[in-house]
Amino acid sequence: MWLLTGIDGGACSFVNLGNGEALDVLNGSVENGTNIQTHKYNGTAAQKFFFAKSELIKGGTYMVRSFAASDQVLDVAGASAN
């Protein structure tokens, strides 16, 4: 299970309740295709995310965007809408 923790500026972190580690953008990269990992919580921009309403999909859908690079979103590699 994950706990969303609020941080200043509208950002949040996803913290694993089992081990206390947070979702973390690998090496704090802002490049497309960068992997997400879990890492000891350190409060860096690599562990901060925010929700943005999606205009691509109707029905109250939100995207999870990186706080470090707001044009980057969490994505599942090779995912299909079907």
C-alpha positions as CSV (number, residue, x, y, z in Angstrom):
1,M,0.0,0.0,0.0
2,W,1.0,3.6,-0.7
3,L,0.6,6.7,1.4
4,L,0.3,10.0,-0.4
5,T,2.1,12.6,1.7
6,G,1.5,16.3,1.0
7,I,4.4,18.7,0.5
8,D,4.4,22.4,0.0
9,G,3.6,23.8,-3.4
10,G,0.9,21.2,-4.2
11,A,3.3,18.3,-4.6
12,C,3.0,14.9,-3.0
13,S,5.2,11.9,-2.4
14,F,4.1,8.3,-2.7
15,V,5.5,6.4,0.3
16,N,5.4,2.6,0.6
17,L,3.8,1.7,3.9
18,G,5.7,-1.6,4.0
19,N,9.2,-0.3,3.8
20,G,9.0,3.5,4.1
21,E,10.6,4.0,0.7
22,A,9.2,6.6,-1.8
23,L,8.6,6.5,-5.5
24,D,11.7,8.1,-7.0
25,V,12.7,9.2,-10.5
26,L,16.0,7.3,-11.2
27,N,18.9,9.7,-10.7
28,G,16.5,12.7,-10.7
29,S,16.6,12.5,-14.6
30,V,14.1,14.6,-16.6
31,E,14.6,12.6,-19.8
32,N,11.8,10.7,-21.5
33,G,11.8,7.0,-20.7
34,T,13.5,7.3,-17.3
35,N,12.6,4.5,-14.9
36,I,10.9,5.0,-11.6
37,Q,12.3,3.2,-8.6
38,T,11.7,3.1,-4.8
39,H,14.3,4.8,-2.7
40,K,14.8,5.8,0.9
41,Y,12.7,9.0,1.4
42,N,14.9,12.1,1.0
43,G,12.5,14.8,0.0
44,T,14.2,15.7,-3.3
45,A,12.4,16.8,-6.4
46,A,12.9,13.2,-7.8
47,Q,10.4,12.1,-5.1
48,K,7.8,14.8,-5.6
49,F,4.8,14.5,-7.9
50,F,1.5,16.3,-8.6
51,F,-1.8,15.5,-10.1
52,A,-2.9,17.3,-13.3
53,K,-6.4,16.9,-14.9
54,S,-6.2,15.1,-18.2
55,E,-7.9,16.6,-21.2
56,L,-7.0,13.5,-23.2
57,I,-9.4,11.2,-21.4
58,K,-12.9,12.3,-20.3
59,G,-14.4,11.4,-16.9
60,G,-12.3,13.1,-14.3
61,T,-9.0,11.4,-15.1
62,Y,-5.7,12.8,-13.8
63,M,-2.1,12.4,-14.8
64,V,0.7,12.1,-12.3
65,R,3.4,14.6,-13.3
66,S,7.0,14.9,-12.1
67,F,7.6,18.0,-9.9
68,A,11.2,18.2,-11.3
69,A,10.0,18.4,-14.9
70,S,6.3,19.2,-15.1
71,D,6.1,18.1,-18.8
72,Q,7.0,14.5,-17.7
73,V,4.3,12.1,-16.5
74,L,4.3,8.6,-15.0
75,D,3.7,6.1,-17.8
76,V,3.7,2.3,-18.2
77,A,6.1,1.4,-20.9
78,G,4.4,-0.4,-23.8
79,A,0.9,0.1,-22.4
80,S,-2.1,0.1,-24.6
81,A,-5.5,1.8,-24.2
82,N,-7.2,-1.4,-25.3
